[in-house]
Amino acid sequence: MSLYRFHTDLLFFSFFFSVLFCLCCALVDNLLSFWVFLELCGMSLIPSFFYVNEGSLHGFYSSLLSYIVMSAISSVFLVSGILFADLYFFILLGFIVKFGLFPFSLWVYRVFSNSNWYFIFLLSVVSKFPVLFFCYLLSFSVDLILYWDCSLTILMCSCFFWFFSQSWAFVWCHISLSSVATLIVSCFCSDFVVSCFIYAYYFFWSVLCVIFFNWLSVIGASKSGFWWYSILLLITPVSLPLFYKLSVCVAIAYSSVYLLLIWCIYSFSEQFFLYKLGGDFFYSNLYNNWGD
């Protein structure tokens, strides 16, 4: 049984309030207020889940339930760490669960697999904005822990490209998780202006990528689409991801040489996969049904 809904008011509601609550996260000066607006932002995304969906009812509600449950679990950790001084480390754990860092990444794939591109955009792009301010609200140093966890997240994504890429949503999920990991590292080790530039550029690039993926889900493979694919996803002298990856390299170079090396390994794995996928999908017609 298929479910198809189309309500523009749901999209407007989710976009407006998610942006509003994200901006509120930037204005607070304590973790409790930050948590309140972060949760309100997360809840405001739920209506967009019903905007458009052509999948099965089971997959649809399973993904929605996964999102709600994991959001609730992260909230429990965050509140426990805020209320009880002995559990302050739970704040970091809740933050890791909330943004799908290793080893709590699989729920993000579950949510992406049966949601629409409008919800994916809000979850993978708009809701990352509070990351820019989280590091300024912590009262203890967690740099080393986050560096290790973000490194493992990036390594995991570099492997998942080859074993866990059943759809364009999964491909974007790899890119999204690696980007949030690098954004977190950038916020903790580099200048705030650099981190803001990385997020702003990622926002602009992501808007175009999500529009392109949504177009592919409707039109399918075409040779004309390969040129947009090259500009938006492949590393070339005139492509958009080139400048994003270079800016990330500049930011994380202040953290650790090992983390920079892991980012290079991820970038190589990602590009190798995307170049191969581009030829298969757009020219060899091997993935015509895969991208639907």
Buried (B, 14 or more C-beta within 10 A) or exposed (E): EEBEEEEEEBBEBBBEBBBEBBEBBEEBEEBEBBBBBBBBBBBBBBBBBBBBBEBEEEBBEBBBEBBBEBBEBBBBBBBBBBEEEEBBBBBBBBBBBBBBBBEBBBBBBBBBBBBBBBBBBBBBBBBBBBBBBBBEBBEEEBBEEBBBBBBBBBBBBBEBBEEBBEBBBBBBBBBBBBBBBBBBBBBBBBEEEBBBBBBEBBBEBBEEBBBBBBBBBEEBBEEEBBEBBBBBBBBEEEBBBEEBBEBBBBBBBBBBEEBBEBBEEBBEBBBEBBBEBBEBBBEEEEBEEBBE
